[in-house]
Amino acid sequence: MAKPLRFRQSRERWDSDRVARDLHRELDDNLGATMGSPWFKSPSGYEAVRFDVDNGDTALFAWRDGEGGGWWLGNTETPSPLWRTDKQTFEQAPFDLSRWAQREFTAELHEQAPWLEPYPYVSWFFLPVFCSKDGRETTRAFFREHAAGFPDAAYEDALDFYESFLQTGVFDDHRHEMAGKLGTSEYLDVTRSSSAMSEFHAAWLLREAGYDVIPEIEVSTGHSLDFRADRPGEQGVLVEVTRPVPTNDRAASTPIAAIRDTAATKTDGQLSEHGGGAVLFVDCSSFPDDEWHRIRGEQPDVHHRPAVVFRLRPDGRVEGYTKGSVPLDLPQFE
């Protein structure tokens, strides 16, 4: 499975003749491709070309004429002269080059999926997966056809929610890592994709309560927990997130069993090996109203304390309860 969209950096010398000979010829022979000018002017100091592949793939190549060094960005097969090159995220590549390349792919994204154009921050943040080799169709379908995992919701409402949250800059420094959690498979797994969005939901709750959230915290057991919640003058709190599946999508016979079974997977694994101290966030946002109302009414234990069990709707309404002494100030559950 291909990874999220990234640059490949070549440290060799390139010119237009070599680009045509070593890159375009191989791509054209294998897949059929046209080499032409980019849609946008390349940044100062670079020459650049755009490859439009017959199967709908796209690639860019920019180089510093006379100085050496070239950068490839594409959601197609990589020509063999670039196989052993270094990979770089958008944030790691030179700023002007990265900004130009993202303009190219964002313009193409909005041409192919015009419904994303009113959501520039969502488009930018998830660009590495929206334009990935294997996952571009499935990740777009997840937002458009499945409202990013919110049941009984319009996709516009889901996108409004994520646009508002992401433009706070909460994950700007961790964009590649967090966007990549959606995955880049050519087969859409709604359950898996929804679980990835639960980390955004937990982060939204913490952010609303005044915490900074730092993702992927390594602990002494060799595991990584999803977040550390930080607030000035307070000790950071480790957070792990899980998302149960509604009963109509799984073998569990009741919503109570569903959340207990899913939480047990976490508590018997990462959290038990960690040895305690982390808060388990159980995101029930996939549950329809009737199943959530039963969970909220019974407020069952989830095999771990402290725990926060909640359900979020795209308009920002949140309901839930806590179990044990949660070392976080969460006014939503007071």
Summary of the structure (lengths in Angstrom):
residues: 334
radius of gyration: 22.4
end to end distance: 44.1
largest distance: 70.5
contacts: 1082
relative contact order: 0.09
helix: 42%
strand: 20%
